[in-house]
């Protein structure tokens, strides 16, 4: 019988493509910038910036 090549359980190329694609704004369609904001008390929070928000 012919041997079939086993496929990985996780498709690494598809994951890399999705990660590199990033997110687009639902209002304007531009890429969303993700920044780390630190409050005065020292709490860190990831913020998604686009359209002046």
Secondary structure, 3 states (H helix, E strand, C coil): CCCCCCCCCCCHHHHHHHHHHCCECCCCCCECEEEEEECCCCCEEEEEECCCC
